[in-house]
Amino acid sequence: MRSFVSLGCLVGRGKIGFMRFGKVMNLQNAVSSLAMEELCSAWRGVTSLVVGRRRYSGNCGAAEIQIQHLQGDNSGITAVLMNRPHARNSLGNVFVTQLEEAVEELCQDKSVRVVLFKSQIKGVFCAGADLKERAQMSNTEVGHFVHRLQNLMNNIGKYKG
């Protein structure tokens, strides 16, 4: 399998794909049913035409995840913006909790048909697990956290939009 650095990820119609520098990069033909023009237009629209923005902070610290609902020609497209610069968007407890909340909300929102996952950090999508946090966890906590990550990724993969 070819590896690449992804600067964004999109989910729509039960398919997942990645974007880099405004071009769609297919992952096992994941986005073949979505029109290239629609995707590139939506990707550009993440930085403009915002209807609503929600920060996910709750009781778990600073907002590391935000949601933007696009409007106009891009209505029905939502961006999940990831912003954890000090850890290169690594998957820590706060980040994962906020992402779980965002995914749960998007799954309930029938007006959303495509979800774009985009980093707010230039040149970074996600560094993977937060190894500094993980080093502080017991084996039981690590097992629980890995299970949460698996469930999160499965829920993103099941999104039908």
C-alpha positions as CSV (number, residue, x, y, z in Angstrom):
1,M,0.0,0.0,0.0
2,R,1.3,3.5,-0.9
3,S,1.9,5.8,2.1
4,F,1.4,9.5,2.0
5,V,1.0,12.4,4.4
6,S,-2.6,13.4,4.6
7,L,-3.7,16.9,5.4
8,G,-7.4,16.1,5.6
9,C,-9.9,13.3,5.6
10,L,-13.4,13.2,4.4
11,V,-16.3,10.9,5.0
12,G,-19.5,10.7,3.0
13,R,-22.0,8.2,1.8
14,G,-20.3,5.5,3.9
15,K,-16.9,6.1,2.2
16,I,-13.7,7.5,3.5
17,G,-11.0,9.4,1.6
18,F,-8.1,11.6,2.2
19,M,-7.1,15.0,0.7
20,R,-3.7,16.6,0.3
21,F,-3.1,20.0,-1.2
22,G,-6.7,20.2,-2.4
23,K,-6.5,16.9,-4.4
24,V,-8.5,13.9,-3.5
25,M,-6.4,10.8,-2.8
26,N,-8.5,7.6,-3.1
27,L,-8.2,5.1,-0.3
28,Q,-9.4,1.8,-1.8
29,N,-11.7,3.7,-4.2
30,A,-13.3,5.3,-1.2
31,V,-14.6,8.4,-2.8
32,S,-15.1,7.3,-6.3
33,S,-18.9,8.0,-6.1
34,L,-18.3,11.6,-5.0
35,A,-17.7,14.2,-7.7
36,M,-14.2,15.7,-7.7
37,E,-15.6,19.2,-8.2
38,E,-17.9,18.8,-5.3
39,L,-15.1,17.7,-3.0
40,C,-12.6,20.4,-4.0
41,S,-15.3,23.1,-3.7
42,A,-16.2,21.8,-0.3
43,W,-12.5,21.7,0.8
44,R,-12.1,25.3,-0.2
45,G,-15.3,26.2,1.6
46,V,-14.0,25.0,4.9
47,T,-12.3,28.3,5.4
48,S,-15.3,30.3,4.2
49,L,-19.1,30.3,4.1
50,V,-19.5,29.1,7.7
51,V,-23.0,28.9,9.1
52,G,-22.2,27.6,12.6
53,R,-19.2,26.6,14.6
54,R,-19.3,24.5,17.7
55,R,-16.4,24.0,20.0
56,Y,-16.3,20.8,22.0
57,S,-14.9,21.5,25.4
58,G,-17.4,20.4,28.0
59,N,-15.7,19.4,31.2
60,C,-12.5,18.2,29.6
61,G,-10.4,21.3,28.9
62,A,-9.7,23.6,26.0
63,A,-11.5,23.0,22.7
64,E,-9.3,20.9,20.4
65,I,-12.2,20.0,18.1
66,Q,-14.5,22.4,16.3
67,I,-17.4,21.8,13.9
68,Q,-18.2,24.1,11.0
69,H,-21.4,23.7,8.9
70,L,-21.0,25.1,5.4
71,Q,-23.8,26.9,3.5
72,G,-24.7,27.9,0.0
73,D,-23.5,25.5,-2.7
74,N,-21.8,23.6,0.1
75,S,-24.8,23.1,2.3
76,G,-24.8,19.6,3.9
77,I,-21.1,19.6,4.2
78,T,-19.6,19.8,7.6
79,A,-15.9,20.2,8.6
80,V,-14.4,18.8,11.8
81,L,-11.5,21.0,12.6
82,M,-8.7,19.5,14.7
83,N,-6.5,22.0,16.6
84,R,-4.0,20.5,19.1
85,P,-0.8,22.2,18.0
86,H,1.4,21.4,21.0
87,A,0.9,17.7,20.3
88,R,0.6,17.7,16.5
89,N,-3.1,16.6,16.8
90,S,-2.1,13.4,18.6
91,L,-4.9,11.3,20.0
92,G,-5.0,12.1,23.7
93,N,-7.9,11.8,26.2
94,V,-9.3,15.3,25.7
95,F,-8.9,15.2,21.9
96,V,-10.6,11.8,21.7
97,T,-13.5,12.7,24.0
98,Q,-14.2,15.9,22.0
99,L,-14.0,13.9,18.7
100,E,-16.3,11.3,20.1
101,E,-18.9,14.0,21.0
102,A,-18.6,15.6,17.6
103,V,-19.0,12.3,15.7
104,E,-22.0,11.4,17.8
105,E,-23.6,14.7,17.1
106,L,-22.9,14.5,13.3
107,C,-24.4,11.0,13.2
108,Q,-27.6,12.4,14.6
109,D,-27.7,15.4,12.2
110,K,-29.7,14.3,9.1
111,S,-28.8,17.5,7.3
112,V,-25.1,16.5,7.1
113,R,-24.2,14.4,4.0
114,V,-20.4,14.8,3.9
115,V,-17.9,15.3,6.8
116,L,-14.4,16.7,6.2
117,F,-11.8,16.1,8.9
118,K,-9.2,18.9,8.6
119,S,-6.2,19.9,10.7
120,Q,-5.8,23.5,11.6
121,I,-2.1,22.9,11.9
122,K,-0.2,23.5,8.7
123,G,1.5,20.4,7.4
124,V,0.0,18.1,10.1
125,F,-3.0,15.9,10.0
126,C,-2.6,13.6,13.1
127,A,0.5,12.3,14.8
128,G,-1.2,9.2,16.1
129,A,-1.6,8.2,19.7
130,D,-0.3,10.7,22.4
131,L,2.6,8.6,23.6
132,K,3.4,11.0,26.5
133,E,-0.1,10.5,27.8
134,R,0.0,6.8,27.2
135,A,3.2,6.5,29.2
136,Q,1.3,7.8,32.3
137,M,-1.5,5.2,31.9
138,S,-1.7,1.8,33.6
139,N,-2.1,-1.2,31.4
140,T,-5.8,-1.3,32.2
141,E,-6.2,2.4,31.2
142,V,-4.2,1.7,27.9
143,G,-6.6,-1.2,27.1
144,H,-9.6,1.0,27.7
145,F,-8.2,3.9,25.7
146,V,-7.3,1.6,22.7
147,H,-10.9,0.3,22.8
148,R,-12.2,3.8,22.7
149,L,-10.0,4.6,19.7
150,Q,-11.2,1.5,17.9
151,N,-14.9,2.4,18.5
152,L,-14.3,6.0,17.4
153,M,-12.7,4.9,14.1
154,N,-15.4,2.3,13.5
155,N,-18.1,5.0,14.1
156,I,-16.4,7.3,11.7
157,G,-16.2,4.5,9.1
158,K,-19.9,3.6,9.5
159,Y,-21.0,7.2,8.9
160,K,-23.5,7.1,6.0
161,G,-24.1,10.8,5.5
